[in-house]
């Protein structure tokens, strides 16, 4: 999961989320109960055929700020896609939803993803929000298919040693990894701690994200750089893989 709580928020389950008090509305600010945002997203995901396999929620001690991440089962591989969300009762930030292979939601206000949609807390927003959420979820399948094709390209692209070396040096040149991390990336690639398959772009992708697992949480743009570098090697234009039964 890509929900990081280290700036005061605490992990809660959905039942606890339902118990969070929502302040009364004013003429200019109409707070949305946190659990209602979750319910809207759940409904839209289910309506459009997406299966939620995991959920993580967090709120600040005063209940004013909410952060959440949902993992969605992929029909095309042994991974999950991710949808992030956040909401506030204290005007600190608008309602926001994000989807992507590198969604990052943190209680220090970082919110990064391939797609981010934000909406202020107004009377019209509360009225329109169900339709806005549905509008985000409806085209989501196309984005998930594109992501599946990219991952399949990574898995089917063998890397020669000089190509892997080039990838690592290019990441260093772009500031994605430092000298210390180079050794971590090489070690994770040559002696992978998990089964990432043969020496392919997929193994390289996982080796880098594994070596940067703490740093990526603080700077998710590093993963974006990684995608750019690997895409430059792979040119991932493949047919959609067969669904996994």
N, C-alpha and C positions, 0 to 999 in steps of 0.2 A: 504494500500500500504506500501511497505517497502523501499521507497526511502527517505533518510534523507539528507536534504541540510542545513548544518550549518557551513560550512567551506569556505564560499565565493560564492558558486554557487547559481544561481537564477532559479526559475521555469520558463519554457517557453512552449509555445505550438508548434505544429509541423511547422506551418507557420513561426514562428520566428526562429525555428531551421534551416529551409531552407535558411534563410538570413545570417547565420553565415559564414564568409569568411573562406575559406580553403587555407592555405599557399601553395606556389608552391612546387613541388616535387624537391628533390635533387637526386643524384646518390645513396644515401644510405637510404633516408627517403622519403616515399611516403604517405603523410597524406590522410586519408579517410574522406570525408565529413561526418559529423555526421548524416545528414539526410539519406545518402545512406545506412548506417548501419541499421537504422530503417526500411528503405524500404526493404532491403534484408530480415530482420527478419519477417516483415509483410508478404512478399510474401511467404516465406517458411512455416510460420505458416498457412496461408490460404491454400496453396497447400496440406498440410498434414491434413487439416480439423480441425484446432484449431481456436476457436472464441475468438478474443480479445474483452474484455468488458471495459477495461480502460487502459489508458496510462499516465505516468507521466515522464516528461523530465526536466533536469536541465543542465545549462551550466555556466561556470565561466564567469565573466564580459568581459574577453578578448576573449571569444569564444574558448579557447584552449582545454578545457576539458568538456566532455559530460558524463552525467549519465542518465540512463533511466530504467524504470520498466514497464512491461506489465502484466496485469492481464488476465488470460485465464478462460473462463467459464468452469465449470466442469459439465459433464453430470451425475454425481453421487451424487451430494449433494449441499447444500446451502453454498458453499465456492468457492474460486477461486484458481487456481494455478498461480505461478508467474515466469516470466522470466526477468532477469536483464541483463543490458548491460552497457558498458562504452567504451569510445574512447578518444584519445587525439591527438592534433596537435603539441604538444611541446615535444614529446618523454618522457613525464612523466610516461606513462604506455602504454602497448599494447592494442589492441582491445581485449575485453573480453566479453564473454557471460556466463550466469549462470542460472541454473534452480533448483528449489527445493521448498519444503514446507516452507523453512525458508530462502529464498533468502533475502539478505540484501545488498543494494547498497548505498554507502554514498560518499559525495564529500570530505571526509577526507581520502579517498583511501581504506577504508574497503570494501571488496568484498567477500562475503561468500555465499556458496550455496552447494547443493548436488553435482553439476557438474559445473566445471569452466574450460573454454577453452580460452586460450590466444594466440594471434598471433602478432608479431612485424610488424611495418609498413614498409614493403619493397615492391618492385615492384612485386615480386612473391606473396606476401600476398594479394595485391589488386586484382591480377588475380585469386588467388585461393579462396578468401574469400566467394564468393557466394556458392561454393561447400562445404566449411567448415561449413557455416551456415546451409545449407541443411543437412549436415551430423549430426549436433547437433539436428536439429528439427525432423529428420526422426524417431529416436527411442524414441522420447519424449513421445509418447502415452503409451508406456510400463511403463515408469516411473510414468506417471499420473495415470495409472491403479493401480500400486503398492501403490501409495499414497492414492488413493481412498479406497483400501482394508484396509490400516492401519487406516484411519479415521473411516471406518465402524466398525472395530474391537473396536476402542475406544468407539463408540456410543453403542455398544452391550455388553460392559463389565461393569456390575454393580460393584460399589465399596462399600465394607463394610467400616464402619467407621475406623476400625483398619488398613485397607489397605490404605485408604486416609492418615491416620496419618503416616503410614510407608513411603508413597510417599513423604510427606512433609519433614520428618526427613532425608530421603535419599538425597533429594535435598539440604538440609542444610549441611549435611555431605560433599557433593561434592562441596560445595561453590557456588551453583547456587542461593541460597537465603540466606539472613542473618536473624538475629532474628527479626528485624523490619518487614521484608517482610513476615514472617510466618503468622503474624496476618492479613496482606492484602490478602494472598492466602486463608486462612480459611474463611475470610469474603466474598470474591468473590465466593467461592464454596458454602457456606451455604446460601448466599443471592445474587445470581448471578444478575448482572446488565442487562444481556441479556438472552434470552431464549436459554440455552445450554442443555435443556432436563433434564432428571432425574439425579440421583446421579451415574454417570458413569465416566469412564476414560476420555470421551470426555469433560464432564463438568470440571473435574480436569485439563485437558490440557488447556482449555480456561481460567480457574480461575488463573492458574499460569502465563500464557502469559499476561493476563490482569493486574495482579498485578505487573508484570515486564515490562510493555509496554515501559517505558522510558529506563530502564536499558538494555533491549534486543537490542535496537537500537545501543547501544554502545558496546555491547558484545554478538553478535549473537550466540556464542558457548553455551550460557546458554540454548537456545532452543534445541540445539543438546543434551545436558545433559538431558533435560526434556523428549525428545523422548526416550532416552536410558532407563531412569527409568520407564516410563510408559510401554514401550515395554516389559520390564522385568516382569511386572505384567500381561499384556494383551496377550503376545505371539501372535501378530496379524497375524494369517494365516487364512484368510477367503475367501470365494468366492466373486467375484466382485458384488457389489450391483447393482440393476436394475437401468438403466438410468432414470433421472428425466425428465419428459415431460415438 
